[in-house]
Amino acid sequence: ATELRESMMAVTRQLRRHRPDNGLTLSQMQLLGEISRAGVTTPAELGVRLHVRVQSLTDSLNELVARALIVRRPDETDRRRQLV
């Protein structure tokens, strides 16, 4: 377990060193990649795909909307749902 944790930390350091200087966090880049793969989707579906709670995605989604990198809109068939 210790060896795996150390390996993951080393990978994370490498990703941080080589990421584009766009001001996005690794989590935001991962979220953008998943949205790109999924197409139009819901935050709940993204949470399932990324194995995180929807509440954990809220800040990142808000930041991506604020940067105009994604669009959030109501689902036309179910106005309670949001699509990204």
A tleap script that builds the chain and sets N, CA, C and O, in Angstrom:
source leaprc.protein.ff14SB
mol = sequence {
  NALA THR GLU LEU ARG GLU SER MET MET ALA
  VAL THR ARG GLN LEU ARG ARG HIE ARG PRO
  ASP ASN GLY LEU THR LEU SER GLN MET GLN
  LEU LEU GLY GLU ILE SER ARG ALA GLY VAL
  THR THR PRO ALA GLU LEU GLY VAL ARG LEU
  HIE VAL ARG VAL GLN SER LEU THR ASP SER
  LEU ASN GLU LEU VAL ALA ARG ALA LEU ILE
  VAL ARG ARG PRO ASP GLU THR ASP ARG ARG
  ARG GLN LEU CVAL
}
set mol.1.N position { 0.829 -1.188 0.000 }
set mol.1.CA position { 0.000 0.000 0.000 }
set mol.1.C position { 0.876 1.255 0.000 }
set mol.1.O position { 0.570 2.230 -0.686 }
set mol.2.N position { 1.950 1.226 0.762 }
set mol.2.CA position { 2.846 2.383 0.826 }
set mol.2.C position { 3.497 2.620 -0.526 }
set mol.2.O position { 3.610 3.761 -0.975 }
set mol.3.N position { 3.921 1.553 -1.169 }
set mol.3.CA position { 4.566 1.671 -2.473 }
set mol.3.C position { 3.593 2.233 -3.513 }
set mol.3.O position { 3.969 3.071 -4.331 }
set mol.4.N position { 2.348 1.770 -3.477 }
set mol.4.CA position { 1.341 2.277 -4.404 }
set mol.4.C position { 1.092 3.766 -4.160 }
set mol.4.O position { 1.021 4.545 -5.110 }
set mol.5.N position { 0.960 4.165 -2.897 }
set mol.5.CA position { 0.735 5.571 -2.562 }
set mol.5.C position { 1.899 6.431 -3.047 }
set mol.5.O position { 1.684 7.507 -3.604 }
set mol.6.N position { 3.118 5.970 -2.842 }
set mol.6.CA position { 4.293 6.722 -3.291 }
set mol.6.C position { 4.327 6.834 -4.812 }
set mol.6.O position { 4.694 7.876 -5.354 }
set mol.7.N position { 3.947 5.770 -5.491 }
set mol.7.CA position { 3.897 5.803 -6.957 }
set mol.7.C position { 2.850 6.798 -7.446 }
set mol.7.O position { 3.093 7.556 -8.385 }
set mol.8.N position { 1.690 6.790 -6.804 }
set mol.8.CA position { 0.629 7.723 -7.187 }
set mol.8.C position { 1.060 9.172 -6.941 }
set mol.8.O position { 0.757 10.057 -7.742 }
set mol.9.N position { 1.755 9.408 -5.851 }
set mol.9.CA position { 2.244 10.759 -5.560 }
set mol.9.C position { 3.261 11.195 -6.611 }
set mol.9.O position { 3.269 12.356 -7.020 }
set mol.10.N position { 4.115 10.276 -7.049 }
set mol.10.CA position { 5.105 10.595 -8.076 }
set mol.10.C position { 4.417 10.929 -9.399 }
set mol.10.O position { 4.815 11.870 -10.086 }
set mol.11.N position { 3.398 10.170 -9.753 }
set mol.11.CA position { 2.644 10.441 -10.982 }
set mol.11.C position { 1.972 11.810 -10.889 }
set mol.11.O position { 2.001 12.584 -11.846 }
set mol.12.N position { 1.377 12.106 -9.753 }
set mol.12.CA position { 0.716 13.400 -9.554 }
set mol.12.C position { 1.707 14.547 -9.699 }
set mol.12.O position { 1.394 15.561 -10.322 }
set mol.13.N position { 2.893 14.394 -9.132 }
set mol.13.CA position { 3.923 15.436 -9.264 }
set mol.13.C position { 4.302 15.637 -10.729 }
set mol.13.O position { 4.453 16.773 -11.179 }
set mol.14.N position { 4.457 14.548 -11.474 }
set mol.14.CA position { 4.803 14.647 -12.892 }
set mol.14.C position { 3.693 15.346 -13.678 }
set mol.14.O position { 3.966 16.187 -14.535 }
set mol.15.N position { 2.445 14.993 -13.383 }
set mol.15.CA position { 1.327 15.637 -14.070 }
set mol.15.C position { 1.301 17.135 -13.792 }
set mol.15.O position { 1.065 17.935 -14.697 }
set mol.16.N position { 1.540 17.506 -12.564 }
set mol.16.CA position { 1.555 18.935 -12.217 }
set mol.16.C position { 2.684 19.663 -12.938 }
set mol.16.O position { 2.513 20.797 -13.385 }
set mol.17.N position { 3.821 19.016 -13.046 }
set mol.17.CA position { 4.977 19.636 -13.697 }
set mol.17.C position { 4.743 19.854 -15.184 }
set mol.17.O position { 5.219 20.836 -15.756 }
set mol.18.N position { 4.010 18.939 -15.810 }
set mol.18.CA position { 3.868 18.969 -17.268 }
set mol.18.C position { 2.501 19.432 -17.746 }
set mol.18.O position { 2.214 19.382 -18.942 }
set mol.19.N position { 1.660 19.878 -16.831 }
set mol.19.CA position { 0.331 20.325 -17.265 }
set mol.19.C position { 0.447 21.690 -17.931 }
set mol.19.O position { 1.369 22.457 -17.654 }
set mol.20.N position { -0.504 21.979 -18.812 }
set mol.20.CA position { -0.496 23.292 -19.452 }
set mol.20.C position { -0.707 24.396 -18.413 }
set mol.20.O position { -1.370 24.186 -17.397 }
set mol.21.N position { -0.148 25.552 -18.675 }
set mol.21.CA position { -0.282 26.677 -17.750 }
set mol.21.C position { -1.567 27.440 -18.071 }
set mol.21.O position { -1.532 28.577 -18.542 }
set mol.22.N position { -2.696 26.790 -17.807 }
set mol.22.CA position { -3.987 27.398 -18.105 }
set mol.22.C position { -4.760 27.752 -16.838 }
set mol.22.O position { -5.894 28.225 -16.914 }
set mol.23.N position { -4.159 27.529 -15.688 }
set mol.23.CA position { -4.800 27.874 -14.432 }
set mol.23.C position { -5.816 26.868 -13.941 }
set mol.23.O position { -6.441 27.081 -12.902 }
set mol.24.N position { -5.995 25.774 -14.665 }
set mol.24.CA position { -6.949 24.750 -14.242 }
set mol.24.C position { -6.282 23.766 -13.295 }
set mol.24.O position { -5.092 23.476 -13.418 }
set mol.25.N position { -7.055 23.260 -12.358 }
set mol.25.CA position { -6.547 22.225 -11.465 }
set mol.25.C position { -6.591 20.882 -12.189 }
set mol.25.O position { -7.236 20.744 -13.229 }
set mol.26.N position { -5.903 19.904 -11.630 }
set mol.26.CA position { -5.952 18.565 -12.212 }
set mol.26.C position { -7.379 18.035 -12.216 }
set mol.26.O position { -7.801 17.394 -13.179 }
set mol.27.N position { -8.117 18.296 -11.159 }
set mol.27.CA position { -9.514 17.847 -11.083 }
set mol.27.C position { -10.358 18.490 -12.175 }
set mol.27.O position { -11.194 17.827 -12.790 }
set mol.28.N position { -10.144 19.770 -12.414 }
set mol.28.CA position { -10.899 20.456 -13.462 }
set mol.28.C position { -10.542 19.919 -14.842 }
set mol.28.O position { -11.415 19.777 -15.697 }
set mol.29.N position { -9.266 19.622 -15.065 }
set mol.29.CA position { -8.864 19.048 -16.351 }
set mol.29.C position { -9.462 17.658 -16.528 }
set mol.29.O position { -9.904 17.304 -17.621 }
set mol.30.N position { -9.477 16.871 -15.456 }
set mol.30.CA position { -10.082 15.544 -15.522 }
set mol.30.C position { -11.576 15.671 -15.819 }
set mol.30.O position { -12.113 14.917 -16.630 }
set mol.31.N position { -12.234 16.599 -15.182 }
set mol.31.CA position { -13.657 16.820 -15.401 }
set mol.31.C position { -13.926 17.250 -16.840 }
set mol.31.O position { -14.860 16.750 -17.465 }
set mol.32.N position { -13.128 18.163 -17.371 }
set mol.32.CA position { -13.270 18.579 -18.771 }
set mol.32.C position { -13.086 17.403 -19.723 }
set mol.32.O position { -13.832 17.263 -20.692 }
set mol.33.N position { -12.102 16.566 -19.450 }
set mol.33.CA position { -11.877 15.386 -20.283 }
set mol.33.C position { -13.066 14.449 -20.265 }
set mol.33.O position { -13.451 13.908 -21.302 }
set mol.34.N position { -13.648 14.255 -19.097 }
set mol.34.CA position { -14.803 13.360 -18.983 }
set mol.34.C position { -16.019 13.948 -19.691 }
set mol.34.O position { -16.774 13.217 -20.332 }
set mol.35.N position { -16.215 15.252 -19.580 }
set mol.35.CA position { -17.320 15.901 -20.294 }
set mol.35.C position { -17.113 15.762 -21.798 }
set mol.35.O position { -18.067 15.523 -22.540 }
set mol.36.N position { -15.881 15.909 -22.244 }
set mol.36.CA position { -15.569 15.754 -23.662 }
set mol.36.C position { -15.894 14.347 -24.146 }
set mol.36.O position { -16.456 14.172 -25.227 }
set mol.37.N position { -15.541 13.348 -23.348 }
set mol.37.CA position { -15.828 11.956 -23.725 }
set mol.37.C position { -17.320 11.646 -23.675 }
set mol.37.O position { -17.839 10.945 -24.544 }
set mol.38.N position { -18.010 12.166 -22.662 }
set mol.38.CA position { -19.416 11.828 -22.442 }
set mol.38.C position { -20.357 12.597 -23.362 }
set mol.38.O position { -21.441 12.111 -23.684 }
set mol.39.N position { -19.958 13.783 -23.784 }
set mol.39.CA position { -20.891 14.636 -24.516 }
set mol.39.C position { -21.843 15.289 -23.527 }
set mol.39.O position { -21.497 15.471 -22.360 }
set mol.40.N position { -23.037 15.643 -23.982 }
set mol.40.CA position { -24.019 16.264 -23.089 }
set mol.40.C position { -24.387 15.262 -22.006 }
set mol.40.O position { -24.767 14.127 -22.297 }
set mol.41.N position { -24.272 15.688 -20.766 }
set mol.41.CA position { -24.490 14.785 -19.640 }
set mol.41.C position { -24.976 15.581 -18.440 }
set mol.41.O position { -25.128 16.801 -18.513 }
set mol.42.N position { -25.216 14.896 -17.353 }
set mol.42.CA position { -25.639 15.562 -16.116 }
set mol.42.C position { -24.515 15.492 -15.090 }
set mol.42.O position { -23.636 14.635 -15.187 }
set mol.43.N position { -24.539 16.383 -14.115 }
set mol.43.CA position { -23.557 16.276 -13.035 }
set mol.43.C position { -23.620 14.921 -12.329 }
set mol.43.O position { -22.586 14.381 -11.939 }
set mol.44.N position { -24.821 14.369 -12.163 }
set mol.44.CA position { -24.950 13.060 -11.510 }
set mol.44.C position { -24.236 11.975 -12.312 }
set mol.44.O position { -23.550 11.127 -11.740 }
set mol.45.N position { -24.397 12.000 -13.633 }
set mol.45.CA position { -23.722 11.014 -14.482 }
set mol.45.C position { -22.209 11.200 -14.430 }
set mol.45.O position { -21.462 10.221 -14.427 }
set mol.46.N position { -21.757 12.443 -14.391 }
set mol.46.CA position { -20.318 12.700 -14.270 }
set mol.46.C position { -19.788 12.158 -12.951 }
set mol.46.O position { -18.702 11.580 -12.901 }
set mol.47.N position { -20.554 12.347 -11.887 }
set mol.47.CA position { -20.152 11.824 -10.582 }
set mol.47.C position { -19.964 10.324 -10.612 }
set mol.47.O position { -19.000 9.801 -10.053 }
set mol.48.N position { -20.888 9.624 -11.267 }
set mol.48.CA position { -20.779 8.166 -11.381 }
set mol.48.C position { -19.534 7.800 -12.179 }
set mol.48.O position { -18.772 6.921 -11.776 }
set mol.49.N position { -19.330 8.463 -13.297 }
set mol.49.CA position { -18.183 8.148 -14.162 }
set mol.49.C position { -16.849 8.419 -13.477 }
set mol.49.O position { -15.870 7.707 -13.697 }
set mol.50.N position { -16.822 9.467 -12.635 }
set mol.50.CA position { -15.575 9.850 -11.963 }
set mol.50.C position { -15.462 9.278 -10.553 }
set mol.50.O position { -14.460 9.487 -9.868 }
set mol.51.N position { -16.491 8.561 -10.130 }
set mol.51.CA position { -16.507 7.937 -8.796 }
set mol.51.C position { -16.397 8.969 -7.682 }
set mol.51.O position { -15.662 8.780 -6.713 }
set mol.52.N position { -17.142 10.068 -7.835 }
set mol.52.CA position { -17.192 11.104 -6.803 }
set mol.52.C position { -18.639 11.525 -6.594 }
set mol.52.O position { -19.500 11.282 -7.440 }
set mol.53.N position { -18.894 12.161 -5.452 }
set mol.53.CA position { -20.238 12.669 -5.183 }
set mol.53.C position { -20.477 13.931 -6.008 }
set mol.53.O position { -19.552 14.697 -6.277 }
set mol.54.N position { -21.718 14.130 -6.399 }
set mol.54.CA position { -22.069 15.312 -7.189 }
set mol.54.C position { -21.657 16.588 -6.458 }
set mol.54.O position { -21.189 17.543 -7.078 }
set mol.55.N position { -21.833 16.599 -5.146 }
set mol.55.CA position { -21.473 17.779 -4.362 }
set mol.55.C position { -19.998 18.132 -4.531 }
set mol.55.O position { -19.621 19.302 -4.460 }
set mol.56.N position { -19.174 17.126 -4.754 }
set mol.56.CA position { -17.736 17.355 -4.940 }
set mol.56.C position { -17.434 18.019 -6.281 }
set mol.56.O position { -16.379 18.633 -6.444 }
set mol.57.N position { -18.343 17.901 -7.231 }
set mol.57.CA position { -18.129 18.467 -8.563 }
set mol.57.C position { -18.603 19.912 -8.683 }
set mol.57.O position { -18.192 20.627 -9.597 }
set mol.58.N position { -19.458 20.338 -7.775 }
set mol.58.CA position { -20.129 21.633 -7.914 }
set mol.58.C position { -19.161 22.791 -8.104 }
set mol.58.O position { -19.326 23.574 -9.040 }
set mol.59.N position { -18.166 22.921 -7.254 }
set mol.59.CA position { -17.221 24.040 -7.372 }
set mol.59.C position { -16.462 24.001 -8.692 }
set mol.59.O position { -16.279 25.032 -9.340 }
set mol.60.N position { -16.024 22.811 -9.090 }
set mol.60.CA position { -15.286 22.696 -10.355 }
set mol.60.C position { -16.182 23.038 -11.540 }
set mol.60.O position { -15.757 23.741 -12.457 }
set mol.61.N position { -17.414 22.547 -11.526 }
set mol.61.CA position { -18.345 22.875 -12.611 }
set mol.61.C position { -18.607 24.378 -12.656 }
set mol.61.O position { -18.617 24.973 -13.734 }
set mol.62.N position { -18.818 24.993 -11.498 }
set mol.62.CA position { -19.045 26.443 -11.452 }
set mol.62.C position { -17.856 27.209 -12.018 }
set mol.62.O position { -18.036 28.189 -12.740 }
set mol.63.N position { -16.646 26.770 -11.696 }
set mol.63.CA position { -15.442 27.438 -12.203 }
set mol.63.C position { -15.330 27.278 -13.718 }
set mol.63.O position { -14.970 28.227 -14.414 }
set mol.64.N position { -15.632 26.094 -14.231 }
set mol.64.CA position { -15.570 25.871 -15.678 }
set mol.64.C position { -16.627 26.692 -16.407 }
set mol.64.O position { -16.375 27.185 -17.506 }
set mol.65.N position { -17.804 26.844 -15.811 }
set mol.65.CA position { -18.847 27.704 -16.386 }
set mol.65.C position { -18.368 29.156 -16.375 }
set mol.65.O position { -18.512 29.863 -17.373 }
set mol.66.N position { -17.803 29.601 -15.257 }
set mol.66.CA position { -17.322 30.982 -15.136 }
set mol.66.C position { -16.236 31.294 -16.164 }
set mol.66.O position { -16.130 32.429 -16.630 }
set mol.67.N position { -15.439 30.305 -16.513 }
set mol.67.CA position { -14.370 30.491 -17.511 }
set mol.67.C position { -14.888 30.291 -18.935 }
set mol.67.O position { -14.122 30.378 -19.894 }
set mol.68.N position { -16.180 30.024 -19.071 }
set mol.68.CA position { -16.825 29.784 -20.368 }
set mol.68.C position { -16.237 28.568 -21.083 }
set mol.68.O position { -16.188 28.528 -22.312 }
set mol.69.N position { -15.792 27.577 -20.306 }
set mol.69.CA position { -15.264 26.345 -20.889 }
set mol.69.C position { -16.357 25.304 -21.073 }
set mol.69.O position { -16.234 24.410 -21.911 }
set mol.70.N position { -17.421 25.416 -20.298 }
set mol.70.CA position { -18.587 24.548 -20.452 }
set mol.70.C position { -19.835 25.407 -20.295 }
set mol.70.O position { -19.775 26.543 -19.825 }
set mol.71.N position { -20.961 24.840 -20.696 }
set mol.71.CA position { -22.254 25.503 -20.548 }
set mol.71.C position { -23.145 24.588 -19.734 }
set mol.71.O position { -23.196 23.380 -19.968 }
set mol.72.N position { -23.843 25.168 -18.784 }
set mol.72.CA position { -24.818 24.420 -17.995 }
set mol.72.C position { -26.197 24.965 -18.363 }
set mol.72.O position { -26.404 26.178 -18.400 }
set mol.73.N position { -27.145 24.050 -18.636 }
set mol.73.CA position { -28.496 24.484 -18.996 }
set mol.73.C position { -29.510 23.475 -18.480 }
set mol.73.O position { -29.171 22.317 -18.232 }
set mol.74.N position { -30.764 23.917 -18.316 }
set mol.74.CA position { -31.798 22.980 -17.871 }
set mol.74.C position { -32.089 21.951 -18.961 }
set mol.74.O position { -32.004 22.252 -20.151 }
set mol.75.N position { -32.429 20.745 -18.543 }
set mol.75.CA position { -32.867 19.694 -19.458 }
set mol.75.C position { -34.258 20.078 -19.958 }
set mol.75.O position { -35.149 20.342 -19.152 }
set mol.76.N position { -34.455 20.111 -21.272 }
set mol.76.CA position { -35.745 20.521 -21.832 }
set mol.76.C position { -36.875 19.562 -21.472 }
set mol.76.O position { -38.032 19.975 -21.400 }
set mol.77.N position { -36.557 18.296 -21.246 }
set mol.77.CA position { -37.601 17.318 -20.917 }
set mol.77.C position { -37.851 17.208 -19.420 }
set mol.77.O position { -38.900 16.711 -19.008 }
set mol.78.N position { -36.914 17.659 -18.601 }
set mol.78.CA position { -37.066 17.614 -17.147 }
set mol.78.C position { -36.335 18.819 -16.568 }
set mol.78.O position { -35.131 18.754 -16.320 }
set mol.79.N position { -37.036 19.891 -16.358 }
set mol.79.CA position { -36.435 21.160 -15.933 }
set mol.79.C position { -35.724 21.074 -14.585 }
set mol.79.O position { -34.965 21.979 -14.237 }
set mol.80.N position { -35.950 20.011 -13.824 }
set mol.80.CA position { -35.244 19.854 -12.545 }
set mol.80.C position { -33.790 19.464 -12.760 }
set mol.80.O position { -32.943 19.714 -11.902 }
set mol.81.N position { -33.500 18.857 -13.893 }
set mol.81.CA position { -32.141 18.386 -14.188 }
set mol.81.C position { -31.351 19.448 -14.929 }
set mol.81.O position { -31.895 20.205 -15.734 }
set mol.82.N position { -30.060 19.489 -14.642 }
set mol.82.CA position { -29.138 20.367 -15.352 }
set mol.82.C position { -28.280 19.524 -16.290 }
set mol.82.O position { -27.874 18.414 -15.944 }
set mol.83.N position { -28.015 20.050 -17.455 }
set mol.83.CA position { -27.122 19.393 -18.411 }
set mol.83.C position { -25.854 20.220 -18.548 }
set mol.83.O position { -25.890 21.448 -18.462 }
set mol.84.N position { -24.744 19.547 -18.759 }
set mol.84.CA position { -23.477 20.231 -19.037 }
set mol.84.C position { -22.940 19.714 -20.348 }
set mol.84.O position { -21.876 20.146 -20.793 }
savepdb mol mol.pdb
quit
